[in-house]
Amino acid sequence: MTDRSRGAIGMAWFANESDYERMRVLLVDGETLTKPFDEWQKDAETMAKRYAKDTRARVVCVYIDPDTFPAWCRARGLVPDRAACNKFADEKAPAVAAQLDVQNDISR
C-alpha cells in the first residue's frame, strides 16, 4: 500500500439534505449556503473534480457532522462558519484518505 494520504486535500462535505439544512442553521454564515442540497452537491462535485484536475491533487470529501462539529470548533476557539468547515476538512483529509486507501486495499 502506498501512502497517498499525505497529499490529500479535504473538501467539506455534507452527507445528506438533513445535515445540509442543519448546518445552514448552525453556521454563523449559513445563509451563504443558498442553493438546495441537490444543486449544492452537484456544484461541489464539479468543483472537486475541476480542482483535482487543475492541481493534480487528491481531493477527498470530509463529512461535516452537525452533531460533533460545534464541539470541534469550541475546542479550537473557532466560530462555526464555512471557513471552520474548510479547516476541519483540511485537518481530517489525511485520515480520510488513509481510510479510503485501506478500504481499497481490502477490496482488491
N, C-alpha and C positions, 0 to 999 in steps of 0.2 A: 504494500500500500504506500503510495507516495503522499507526502504531506502537502496537499494543495490548500489547506485551510488557512495558512498564514496570510496569503494574499487576498483573502476573501473580503469583499465589500458588502456590508449589510444594507438592506433596504427595508425600511419599516413597513410592516405588512399587517393587515387586519384579516383575521381568519374567516370572518363571515359578516353578513349585514348587521347582525345584532351587535357584534363587537365594534364595528364601524360606527354605528349610531351611538353606542355608549361612549366611545372615545370622542365623538363630536361634542358631547355634553361635558365630559371630563376635562378635556384640554382647554386651557385658557384662551387659545386661539382656534378652538374647534369650529368656529364659524367659517374659517377658511377652507374647511372640507365641505365645499358647496355642492358637489356632484352626488347623485345617488350612488350607492355602493357599486353596482354593476359597471357604471361608467368609470368610477374611480379605479376599479380593479383592471378594467381594460386599458386605461391610460397608464397605470402603474406597470402593467406587464410590458407594454410597448416601451416605456421609458427604461425599464430594466434591461430589455433586450438591446435597445439602442446604446445604452451606457456600456454594457458588456462588449458590444461590437466595437464601439469607438475607442474604448480604453484597453480592450483585451483583458479586462479584469474578470474575476469570478464574482458574480453578483449572487448573493443568497438572500432569500426572503426570511426576515426575522419577525416572527409574530409578536405583536404587542398585546399582552393580556390586560384588559381593563381592570381585572381584579388585583393584579400584582404591580402594575406599572406605577401607581401613585406611591407605593412604599419604596420602590426603586428610586424614584425621583427624590423623595424625602431624604433617603439615606445619602444622597449625593448633593443635597442642597439645591436641587433644580426645581424650577417651576414646570409643572406638567404641560408642555406645549409641543408643537411639532418639532422644534429643534431638539428637545429632550428625546423624542421618539427616534430621531436620527442618531443621537448619541447612544441610545440603548442599542439600536441596530448595529452601530459600529462596534460597540463593546462585545456584543454577543455573536457577531458574524463568524469569528474563528471556530467557536464551539459548534455552531450550527453547521458550518461547512465540514468540520471533522465528523460530526454525527452522520451527515449525508454520505461521506466517504465510507464510513463503517457500514452503513446500510447497503451501499453499492457493492462493497467487497463481499458481504454476506450473500447477496443475491446472485453473485456470479457463479 
